[in-house]
Amino acid sequence: MSKPEVTRREFLKEGGTLAAGVTATLASVPYVHAAGSDEIRVGVVGCGGRGSGAAEDVLQAARNVRIVALCDYFRHKALGLRKRLYSFAEDARVKQLGNKVDVPEERCFGGLDGFRRVLECDVNYVILATPPGFRPEHLEACVAAGKHIFTEKPVAVDGAGVRVCLKAYEEALKKGLGIAAGTQRRHQGPYIETIRRIHDGFLGEILTARCYWNQGDIWFRKRESGMTDLDYQIHNWYHFVWLCGDHNVEQHVHNLDVINWALQAHPLRCLGMGGRTRPYTDPKVDGHIYNFFCVEYEYPNGLRVHSMCRQITGCDGNLPGISGVAEVLVGTKGVCQVNSFTINGQPVVPRETARRYANPYIQEHTDLIESIRSGKPINELKNVTESTLTAIMGRMSAYTGKVVSWEQALNSKEKWRPEPLTPDNLPVPPLAVPGKTALV
Ligand SMILES: NC(=O)c1ccc[n+]([C@@H]2O[C@H](COP(=O)([O-])OP(=O)(O)OC[C@H]3O[C@@H](n4cnc5c(N)ncnc54)[C@H](O)[C@@H]3O)[C@@H](O)[C@H]2O)c1
């Protein structure tokens, strides 16, 4: 499946400037490795929806890519992806790039330690696509093993995990490792152009901003026979905070990331509220996440950002004229709706051009691979970690009813993962109650 990409000439004809991702696609790629090979050898950790998608994306992102190892907590999912990838390798675009799938069954691993087996294979590029509760540990191990990383968002569920990620970021910088994050809007041409306009002052001084992720009910996967508590929670991970961070973190991080990107800052403190309307009897069965949040963030210079997310079917997504998943900035010179790439109602990038930009899910791998091959690896771990912490502090405030500062969230003693991670009798905390749940 070949993806249409806007060419430099077409874009300039339409009066634009090239987005970073597009420029990278056009750049020549030097051979930089001592051994003369610049092959990207990929291991995938987490073979569900996104891990499968990312595996296909990397095969379309650049030449000389080989997928060599797969792992999923449920090994049968790794074997399922293996089959799917062999079939995908027949795709014309994959063949044209000379890319390969080379995963014998013995390089399909399962269990909690499967990711370590992947790192022991001859991989130099790891895709991390498990639920975010495992991400800090996986990032730390990949960096220690000297691998380049594509990590899905978010990268942690609590301050303890965030601290691990920030250390991994520093360590990766020292080792010259490349890390790209699945905050794909940062690799999406029209988003890049729109944010660039904001940074160039087209909106004047920014006065305030808003962002939203309002959608219907999230999926719920029932416990299957023979599953331990641990199996069930990993299977139905979106309903357990130690695995997903709750949806202010798991999903809304995308929009909060756009706001941090546009403002070139992270919030100083916030006050949030939220709750759960979904039926709730036993947290071990139903999980214990909220299904709506509303958070006001304070950024430097007193700038306020209003943020809202919801997973309830049958509700309106937003006021008329704006979608349920959106980011808006208001400045002294007007209003920018970032997600629709408009400033004062005028498209920043002509609509036809916007449609022809490269698929950001592929572009993020293209950008990472090109940066590695050019010897100047990008490292997006700090940005995505800060956006993750932005989301975490909103959840902490909503759960407790307290104002939460950046430092409180960063240095928090909160640690959601049950220790030890036993197959059975895994405790699940009750639903948080604002005013009663303690801020730790
Ligand atoms: N950037 C995006 O637009 C986007 C879109 C979808 C999902 N995601 C992110 O991707 C991640 C995965 O989401 P998904 O939709 O693919 O979920 P999923 O449930 O489809 O897949 C997750 C997979 O990880 C496996 N897994 C869980 N724990 C594991 C472990 N310790 N080791 C190995 N495998 C493990 C599960 O068995 C499952 O197969 C999440 O962080 C999510 O936020 C990002």
The ligand as a Tripos MOL2 file, in Angstrom:
@<TRIPOS>MOLECULE
LIG
   44    48     1     0     0
SMALL
NO_CHARGES

@<TRIPOS>ATOM
      1 N1         -0.4940    6.7400   18.9700 N.am      1 LIG1
      2 C1         -1.7100    6.2880   18.7930 C.2       1 LIG1
      3 O1         -2.5140    6.8540   18.0470 O.2       1 LIG1
      4 C2         -2.1450    5.0410   19.5000 C.ar      1 LIG1
      5 C3         -3.2710    4.3360   19.0640 C.ar      1 LIG1
      6 C4         -3.6340    3.1780   19.7550 C.ar      1 LIG1
      7 C5         -2.9060    2.7720   20.8560 C.ar      1 LIG1
      8 N2         -1.8140    3.4870   21.2450 N.ar      1 LIG1
      9 C6         -1.0270    3.0780   22.4320 C.3       1 LIG1
     10 O2         -0.4650    1.7890   22.2200 O.3       1 LIG1
     11 C7         -0.4300    1.0610   23.4340 C.3       1 LIG1
     12 C8         -1.1360   -0.2730   23.2220 C.3       1 LIG1
     13 O3         -2.4920   -0.0340   22.8520 O.3       1 LIG1
     14 P1         -3.2870   -1.0820   21.9390 P.3       1 LIG1
     15 O4         -4.4730   -0.3500   21.4400 O.co2     1 LIG1
     16 O5         -2.3660   -1.7170   20.9650 O.co2     1 LIG1
     17 O6         -3.7390   -2.1580   23.0190 O.3       1 LIG1
     18 P2         -3.9660   -3.7160   22.7680 P.3       1 LIG1
     19 O7         -4.6840   -4.2440   23.9530 O.co2     1 LIG1
     20 O8         -4.5780   -3.9180   21.4270 O.co2     1 LIG1
     21 O9         -2.4920   -4.2900   22.7310 O.3       1 LIG1
     22 C9         -1.6230   -4.2870   23.8370 C.3       1 LIG1
     23 C10        -0.8570   -5.5950   23.7780 C.3       1 LIG1
     24 O10         0.1970   -5.5700   24.7250 O.3       1 LIG1
     25 C11         0.2790   -6.8720   25.2970 C.3       1 LIG1
     26 N3          0.9920   -6.7790   26.5740 N.ar      1 LIG1
     27 C12         0.5190   -6.3140   27.7530 C.ar      1 LIG1
     28 N4          1.4840   -6.3360   28.6720 N.ar      1 LIG1
     29 C13         2.5950   -6.8070   28.0810 C.ar      1 LIG1
     30 C14         3.9310   -7.0580   28.5200 C.ar      1 LIG1
     31 N5          4.3200   -6.7910   29.7620 N.pl3     1 LIG1
     32 N6          4.8140   -7.5640   27.6260 N.ar      1 LIG1
     33 C15         4.4400   -7.8440   26.3670 C.ar      1 LIG1
     34 N7          3.1840   -7.6340   25.8970 N.ar      1 LIG1
     35 C16         2.2880   -7.1050   26.7380 C.ar      1 LIG1
     36 C17        -1.1630   -7.3040   25.4130 C.3       1 LIG1
     37 O11        -1.2970   -8.6980   25.5800 O.3       1 LIG1
     38 C18        -1.7330   -6.7990   24.1180 C.3       1 LIG1
     39 O12        -1.6640   -7.7390   23.0820 O.3       1 LIG1
     40 C19        -1.0880    1.9700   24.4840 C.3       1 LIG1
     41 O13        -0.1080    2.6560   25.1920 O.3       1 LIG1
     42 C20        -1.8930    2.9470   23.6650 C.3       1 LIG1
     43 O14        -2.0290    4.2120   24.2660 O.3       1 LIG1
     44 C21        -1.4130    4.6040   20.5860 C.ar      1 LIG1
@<TRIPOS>BOND
     1     1     2 1
     2     2     3 2
     3     2     4 1
     4     4     5 ar
     5     4    44 ar
     6     5     6 ar
     7     6     7 ar
     8     7     8 ar
     9     8     9 1
    10     8    44 ar
    11     9    10 1
    12     9    42 1
    13    10    11 1
    14    11    12 1
    15    11    40 1
    16    12    13 1
    17    13    14 1
    18    14    15 2
    19    14    16 1
    20    14    17 1
    21    17    18 1
    22    18    19 2
    23    18    20 1
    24    18    21 1
    25    21    22 1
    26    22    23 1
    27    23    24 1
    28    23    38 1
    29    24    25 1
    30    25    26 1
    31    25    36 1
    32    26    27 ar
    33    26    35 ar
    34    27    28 ar
    35    28    29 ar
    36    29    30 ar
    37    29    35 ar
    38    30    31 1
    39    30    32 ar
    40    32    33 ar
    41    33    34 ar
    42    34    35 ar
    43    36    37 1
    44    36    38 1
    45    38    39 1
    46    40    41 1
    47    40    42 1
    48    42    43 1
@<TRIPOS>SUBSTRUCTURE
     1 LIG1         1 GROUP 0 **** ****
